[in-house]
């Protein structure tokens, strides 16, 4: 009888651990997919007419949201490949959406939407088009625009330079870069003026060192009759990246031409930044990860990290026992990159029989 009683207790204990494991699987926050791309505050307006169709208006909002997402994660040269994406394809990639606001004013219908796209589906679409997306990472750059009139051998800065005064008036909602303009310091102007003949090699350190922003863009626009040459020095991650661009004459006194010129340059900088954060979705590293399932809070934290990580293509629990949950994680990158990213989150691993056993450093 004693032996049977012990077997009964062991059975109860096993069932208890099995119950805990099932709770971890069915009630954890991100067990099957990486998270979504959220595009919020999409605004659409249309006259309220007899043939008014609300569903068609919402579809237009979906298209606008999709385009904003693509503008933020795909370089300019590849965006045209997605121009003819059908509304049915777009709707098939939407995870959720909500109507934030709708109203009628003077017979005009206004709609504001929040739309979330399934990240895996978006990446799958881009892969079929041979497009490598980029992480939608926001970034501050110190931005120093200098205008040189070569005919007059004159430097224009600050309020005299319309590029300076207009630069931050032309911002797109989907832009990733935030441009920090220098203050209008006369000493800075004198320093640049004194070096007008060597501006391309001048280091601008006297100006840069005044700001607590190491990464910077120095844009020098040389005007020479009908020709404009833009010399760009983009400093990021302790490296200088040089770009020369040539344009035909631009009339900076014409607002439309000025803003078109600014938008074109901003696309160049946005594309550079996207190239630094590109994801090679064709690389799919499959990892088997084991985590102790005795602490449900830590499991939820781990799954949230996986869900929030843009480089995670997919993850799911493929088995469990009374001690551990086992995850299949698909990562867009190398093993070293995965270890680097997870180390930043205070996790490290040791490999045992091809299983990556998670150690919590916190």
C-alpha positions as CSV (number, residue, x, y, z in Angstrom):
1,X,0.0,0.0,0.0
2,X,2.9,2.3,0.8
3,X,4.4,1.7,-2.6
4,X,1.0,2.5,-4.3
5,X,0.7,5.6,-2.2
6,X,4.1,6.9,-3.4
7,X,3.2,6.1,-7.0
8,X,0.0,8.1,-6.5
9,X,1.9,11.1,-5.1
10,X,4.4,11.0,-8.0
11,X,1.6,10.9,-10.4
12,X,0.0,14.0,-8.8
13,X,3.4,15.8,-8.8
14,X,3.9,15.0,-12.5
15,X,0.4,16.2,-13.3
16,X,1.1,19.4,-11.4
17,X,4.2,20.1,-13.5
18,X,2.4,19.2,-16.6
19,X,-0.3,21.7,-15.7
20,X,2.3,24.5,-15.2
21,X,3.9,23.7,-18.5
22,X,0.5,23.9,-20.3
23,X,-0.2,27.3,-18.6
24,X,3.2,28.5,-19.9
25,X,2.3,27.4,-23.4
26,X,-1.3,28.5,-23.7
27,X,-1.1,31.7,-21.7
28,X,2.3,33.1,-22.6
29,X,2.3,36.4,-24.6
30,X,4.2,35.7,-27.8
31,X,4.3,32.0,-28.2
32,X,3.9,31.7,-32.0
33,X,4.9,34.8,-33.9
34,X,7.2,37.7,-33.8
35,X,5.5,41.0,-33.3
36,X,3.8,43.3,-35.8
37,X,4.7,46.5,-37.6
38,X,2.3,49.2,-36.3
39,X,1.4,52.2,-38.5
40,X,-0.7,54.7,-36.6
41,X,-2.8,57.8,-37.3
42,X,-3.4,57.1,-40.9
43,X,-5.8,59.9,-42.0
44,X,-8.2,59.8,-45.0
45,X,-10.8,62.2,-46.1
46,X,-13.4,62.2,-48.8
47,X,-16.6,64.1,-49.8
48,X,-19.8,62.5,-48.4
49,X,-21.7,61.7,-51.6
50,X,-24.7,59.4,-52.5
51,X,-22.4,56.5,-53.5
52,X,-20.3,56.8,-50.3
53,X,-18.8,53.5,-49.4
54,X,-17.1,53.3,-46.0
55,X,-15.3,50.0,-46.8
56,X,-13.7,51.6,-49.8
57,X,-12.4,54.5,-47.7
58,X,-11.0,52.0,-45.1
59,X,-9.3,50.1,-48.0
60,X,-7.6,53.4,-49.0
61,X,-6.4,53.8,-45.5
62,X,-4.9,50.3,-45.6
63,X,-3.0,51.2,-48.8
64,X,-1.7,54.4,-47.3
65,X,-0.6,52.5,-44.1
66,X,1.2,49.9,-46.2
67,X,3.0,52.6,-48.3
68,X,4.1,54.4,-45.1
69,X,5.5,51.1,-43.8
70,X,7.3,50.4,-47.0
71,X,8.8,53.9,-47.1
72,X,10.2,53.4,-43.6
73,X,11.8,49.9,-44.1
74,X,12.7,49.7,-47.8
75,X,15.3,51.7,-49.7
76,X,14.1,54.0,-52.5
77,X,15.5,51.9,-55.3
78,X,13.3,49.0,-54.3
79,X,10.1,50.8,-53.4
80,X,8.9,50.7,-57.1
81,X,8.9,46.9,-57.0
82,X,6.0,47.1,-54.5
83,X,4.0,49.8,-56.3
84,X,1.4,47.4,-57.7
85,X,0.8,45.4,-54.5
86,X,-3.0,44.6,-54.6
87,X,-5.4,45.6,-51.9
88,X,-6.2,41.9,-51.3
89,X,-2.4,41.2,-50.7
90,X,-2.3,44.2,-48.3
91,X,-5.4,43.1,-46.4
92,X,-4.0,39.6,-46.1
93,X,-1.0,41.0,-44.3
94,X,-3.0,43.0,-41.7
95,X,-3.0,41.5,-38.2
96,X,-5.4,44.0,-36.7
97,X,-6.7,47.5,-37.3
98,X,-8.8,50.0,-35.4
99,X,-10.7,53.1,-36.3
100,X,-9.2,55.8,-34.1
101,X,-11.6,58.6,-35.1
102,X,-14.2,59.3,-37.7
103,X,-16.2,62.5,-38.2
104,X,-18.3,64.5,-40.7
105,X,-17.4,68.2,-41.2
106,X,-19.1,70.3,-43.9
107,X,-20.1,67.1,-45.8
108,X,-16.5,65.8,-45.7
109,X,-15.9,62.4,-44.1
110,X,-12.7,62.1,-42.0
111,X,-11.2,58.8,-40.9
112,X,-8.2,58.0,-38.8
113,X,-6.9,54.4,-38.6
114,X,-4.3,52.4,-36.7
115,X,-3.1,49.4,-38.7
116,X,-0.8,46.5,-37.6
117,X,0.9,44.4,-40.2
118,X,2.1,40.8,-39.5
119,X,5.9,41.2,-39.7
120,X,6.5,37.7,-41.0
121,X,4.0,38.2,-43.9
122,X,5.7,41.5,-44.8
123,X,9.1,39.9,-44.8
124,X,7.8,37.0,-46.9
125,X,6.4,39.5,-49.5
126,X,9.7,41.4,-49.6
127,X,11.7,38.2,-50.0
128,X,9.6,37.2,-53.1
129,X,10.6,40.6,-54.6
130,X,14.3,40.1,-53.7
131,X,14.2,43.1,-51.3
132,X,16.1,43.2,-48.1
133,X,14.2,45.3,-45.6
134,X,15.7,47.5,-42.9
135,X,15.0,47.8,-39.2
136,X,12.8,50.9,-38.6
137,X,15.2,52.5,-36.2
138,X,14.9,56.2,-35.4
139,X,18.1,58.1,-35.2
140,X,19.4,61.6,-34.3
141,X,22.1,63.2,-36.4
142,X,23.8,66.5,-35.9
143,X,23.2,68.2,-39.3
144,X,25.4,71.0,-40.5
145,X,24.3,72.5,-43.9
146,X,26.7,74.9,-45.6
147,X,26.0,76.7,-48.8
148,X,28.9,78.0,-50.9
149,X,28.4,80.5,-53.8
150,X,31.5,79.8,-55.8
151,X,30.9,82.7,-58.2
152,X,31.1,85.1,-55.3
153,X,33.4,82.9,-53.2
154,X,30.9,83.3,-50.3
155,X,29.7,81.1,-47.5
156,X,26.1,81.2,-46.5
157,X,25.0,79.9,-43.2
158,X,22.2,80.0,-40.7
159,X,19.4,82.5,-41.6
160,X,21.2,83.4,-44.9
161,X,21.1,79.8,-46.0
162,X,17.6,78.8,-47.0
163,X,18.6,75.1,-46.7
164,X,19.3,75.7,-43.0
165,X,16.1,77.7,-42.3
166,X,13.8,75.3,-44.4
167,X,15.4,71.9,-43.6
168,X,13.1,70.8,-40.8
169,X,10.0,72.3,-42.3
170,X,9.8,69.4,-44.7
171,X,9.5,66.3,-42.6
172,X,7.7,63.1,-43.6
173,X,5.8,61.0,-41.1
174,X,7.7,57.9,-42.0
175,X,11.2,59.4,-41.8
176,X,13.6,57.7,-39.5
177,X,16.2,60.5,-39.1
178,X,15.9,63.5,-36.8
179,X,18.1,66.4,-37.8
180,X,19.6,68.4,-35.0
181,X,20.7,71.8,-36.4
182,X,23.5,73.8,-34.8
183,X,22.7,77.0,-33.0
184,X,23.5,80.2,-34.9
185,X,26.9,80.9,-33.4
186,X,29.0,83.6,-35.1
187,X,32.2,81.9,-34.1
188,X,31.1,78.9,-36.0
189,X,30.4,81.0,-39.0
190,X,33.8,82.7,-38.9
191,X,35.5,79.3,-38.5
192,X,33.8,77.9,-41.7
193,X,34.4,81.2,-43.6
194,X,38.1,81.1,-42.8
195,X,38.3,77.5,-44.3
196,X,36.1,78.1,-47.4
197,X,38.8,76.7,-49.7
198,X,39.3,73.5,-47.8
199,X,35.8,72.7,-46.6
200,X,35.8,69.2,-48.0
201,X,38.7,68.2,-45.8
202,X,37.9,70.5,-42.9
203,X,36.9,68.4,-39.8
204,X,34.3,70.8,-38.3
205,X,35.4,69.6,-34.8
206,X,35.1,73.1,-33.3
207,X,31.4,72.9,-34.0
208,X,30.7,69.2,-33.5
209,X,32.4,69.1,-30.1
210,X,29.8,71.6,-28.8
211,X,27.1,69.0,-29.0
212,X,26.6,65.7,-27.3
213,X,25.9,63.9,-30.6
214,X,28.8,62.0,-32.1
215,X,27.1,60.9,-35.3
216,X,26.7,63.8,-37.8
217,X,26.1,64.8,-41.4
218,X,28.0,67.7,-42.9
219,X,26.4,68.8,-46.2
220,X,28.2,71.3,-48.3
221,X,26.3,72.6,-51.3
222,X,28.5,74.3,-54.0
223,X,26.6,76.5,-56.4
224,X,28.4,77.4,-59.6
225,X,26.2,79.0,-62.2
226,X,23.8,76.3,-63.5
227,X,25.6,73.5,-61.6
228,X,25.1,72.3,-58.1
229,X,27.4,69.8,-56.4
230,X,26.6,68.5,-52.9
231,X,29.4,67.0,-50.9
232,X,28.2,64.9,-48.0
233,X,30.2,63.7,-45.1
234,X,28.2,61.2,-43.1
235,X,29.9,60.2,-39.9
236,X,28.4,57.1,-38.2
237,X,29.8,54.4,-36.0
238,X,33.3,56.0,-36.0
239,X,33.5,55.9,-39.8
240,X,33.2,58.6,-42.4
241,X,31.1,58.0,-45.5
242,X,31.6,60.4,-48.4
243,X,29.0,61.0,-51.1
244,X,29.1,63.5,-54.0
245,X,25.8,64.4,-55.7
246,X,25.3,66.5,-58.8
247,X,22.2,68.5,-59.7
248,X,21.1,71.0,-62.4
249,X,20.3,74.5,-61.3
250,X,17.9,74.8,-58.4
251,X,16.2,78.1,-57.7
252,X,16.3,78.3,-53.9
253,X,14.0,81.3,-54.0
254,X,11.2,79.1,-55.4
255,X,9.6,77.2,-52.5
256,X,8.6,74.2,-54.6
257,X,12.1,73.7,-56.1
258,X,13.7,74.2,-52.7
259,X,11.6,71.6,-50.9
260,X,11.9,69.1,-53.8
261,X,15.7,69.5,-53.5
262,X,15.5,69.0,-49.7
263,X,13.3,66.0,-50.0
264,X,15.7,64.4,-52.6
265,X,18.7,64.9,-50.2
266,X,16.7,63.5,-47.3
267,X,16.0,60.3,-49.3
268,X,19.7,59.9,-49.8
269,X,20.3,60.1,-46.1
270,X,17.4,57.8,-45.3
271,X,18.7,55.2,-47.7
272,X,22.1,55.4,-46.2
273,X,20.6,54.8,-42.7
274,X,18.5,51.9,-44.0
275,X,21.6,50.3,-45.5
276,X,23.2,50.4,-42.1
277,X,20.2,48.5,-40.6
278,X,19.5,46.0,-43.3
279,X,18.1,42.6,-42.6
280,X,19.1,39.7,-44.8
281,X,15.9,37.8,-44.6
282,X,17.3,35.1,-46.9
283,X,19.5,34.0,-43.9
284,X,17.3,32.1,-41.5
285,X,19.2,30.7,-38.6
286,X,17.2,27.9,-36.8
287,X,17.9,27.7,-33.1
288,X,16.6,25.3,-30.5
289,X,16.4,27.1,-27.1
290,X,15.7,25.6,-23.7
291,X,14.4,27.7,-20.8
292,X,13.5,26.7,-17.3
293,X,9.7,26.8,-17.0
294,X,9.5,27.2,-13.2
295,X,9.2,31.0,-13.4
296,X,6.3,32.1,-15.6
297,X,7.3,35.8,-15.3
298,X,10.7,35.2,-16.7
299,X,9.2,33.1,-19.5
300,X,6.9,36.0,-20.4
301,X,9.8,38.4,-20.4
302,X,11.8,36.2,-22.6
303,X,8.9,35.7,-25.1
304,X,8.3,39.5,-25.1
305,X,12.0,40.1,-26.0
306,X,11.6,37.6,-28.9
307,X,8.4,39.3,-30.0
308,X,9.9,42.8,-29.9
309,X,13.0,41.8,-31.8
310,X,12.9,42.8,-35.5
311,X,15.5,40.2,-36.4
312,X,13.3,37.3,-35.1
313,X,11.4,35.9,-38.1
314,X,9.4,33.4,-36.1
315,X,9.3,31.4,-32.8
316,X,7.2,28.8,-31.2
317,X,7.3,26.2,-28.4
318,X,7.9,22.8,-30.0
319,X,8.0,20.6,-26.9
320,X,8.1,20.8,-23.1
321,X,8.5,18.7,-20.0
322,X,8.2,19.3,-16.2
323,X,11.4,21.4,-16.2
324,X,11.9,23.2,-19.5
325,X,10.1,24.8,-22.4
326,X,11.9,24.2,-25.8
327,X,11.6,26.9,-28.4
328,X,12.2,26.8,-32.1
329,X,13.5,30.3,-33.0
330,X,14.2,31.5,-36.6
331,X,16.6,34.4,-36.6
332,X,17.6,36.6,-39.6
333,X,21.3,36.7,-39.0
334,X,24.4,34.9,-37.8
335,X,24.8,33.1,-34.5
336,X,27.3,35.8,-33.3
337,X,24.7,38.5,-34.1
338,X,22.0,36.6,-32.1
339,X,24.4,36.3,-29.1
340,X,25.2,40.0,-29.4
341,X,21.6,41.1,-29.4
342,X,20.6,38.8,-26.6
343,X,23.6,39.8,-24.5
344,X,22.3,43.4,-24.7
345,X,19.1,42.0,-23.1
346,X,21.1,40.3,-20.2
347,X,20.8,36.8,-21.6
348,X,23.5,34.4,-22.5
349,X,23.6,30.8,-23.6
350,X,25.6,27.6,-23.3
351,X,25.2,24.9,-26.0
352,X,24.4,21.4,-24.8
353,X,23.7,18.7,-27.4
354,X,22.7,21.3,-30.0
355,X,20.3,22.9,-27.6
356,X,21.0,26.5,-26.6
357,X,20.3,26.6,-22.9
358,X,19.3,30.1,-21.7
359,X,21.1,31.6,-18.7
360,X,19.6,34.7,-17.2
361,X,22.3,37.1,-16.1
362,X,20.0,39.5,-14.3
